[in-house]
Each structure stands twice: as C-alpha cells, then as structure tokens.
C-alpha cells in the first residue's frame, strides 16, 4: 500500500505543491507590501550632477573665486558626555 501511495505522491507532486506554493507566495507578497517602506528618496539626475561638478571645477579654475577654507565641524565636541560639556 505504501509504495503505491508514494508513487502517486511523487507522480502528482507538482499538482499538490503548486497551490500551496502559490498561496504562500501571495501571503508573503502582501505582507511585504504592508510592512516595507515604499518611499524612494529623490536623487538628482546624472546630468544635473555632472553640471554641478563642472560648475565647481570652473570655480576652482579661477583663482580669485576660491572660497575660504574653513574647518566647519569640531570633531572633539561632536560626542561629548554631558558631564564634560
């Protein structure tokens, strides 16, 4: 009896497992849609980035338009405990 059962199960395995796999796939797809963050942040296009880079290079070529170099962040004060500040 068991060999006949296992032979039938092996023969019809795709017909048996396909509905279960489809059901699990649909459930997983919907769970992913509910829990995932669909927000994609805006990025400038490659052309806009290239134009900005070319403008920066043009600024650097002219010696009279060089911006003053300043150290804008103090590394030592970024993560100081309240007792030390």
N, C-alpha and C positions, 0 to 999 in steps of 0.2 A: 504494500500500500504506500509506504513512504517513498520508494523510488519513483512511483508513478506521480505522486504529489510534487516531488522536487523537479521532475522532468517537466511537468506542466508549468510549475512556477518559473523555471528557467526559460521556457519557451515564451511565456506570456509576460515576462518581467517588464519589458518596456511599456506595455499597456497598463500594467499595475502601478508602476512607479511614476509615469508621466503625470497623472492627475495630482499626485502628492507633491511632486516637484514644482508643478505649476502653482499650486496653492501656496506653498512655502515661498515661492518667488514673488507672488502678488503681495503676500503679507509683508515680506521684507522690503519690497519696493515702497509700499505705503508707509511703513514705519520709518524708512529713511527719509521720505518726503516730509513727514511730520516732525522729525527730530533734527534734521540737518538745517544748517544755515544757508539759505539760497542767495544771500547778498554777495555780490561780486563788486569789490571796490573799483572805482574809476581809475584807470591808468591812462596817461597821455599816450597819444599815438606815437609810433616810431618817428613819423615825420615831424611832429611837434618837438619831440626830444632832440632830434637832430638840429632843428632850427635853433633851439635854446643853446645847444652845445656850440654851434657855430657862432652865435652871438657872444657867448662867453669867450671864445677864442679870439674874436675880433676885439673885445675889450682888453684882453691880455696883450694883444699886439701893440696897442697904443700905450706908450709909456706914461703919458700924462693922465690917463684914466684908470690907473691902478688903484683899487680900493685899499684902504689902510688895513693891514693885517692885525687882527685883534684875537687874543685868546678869549673866547666867549664863555667858556664853561670852566669852573674851578673843580677839578677832579677831587680835590681833598674835601670839599664841602658837600658833595652830592649824597653821600650816605653816612651822615654823622648821627650818632645817637643823641637823644635829647639832653643827656647829662653833659655832653661835651660842647653843645652849641650855646 
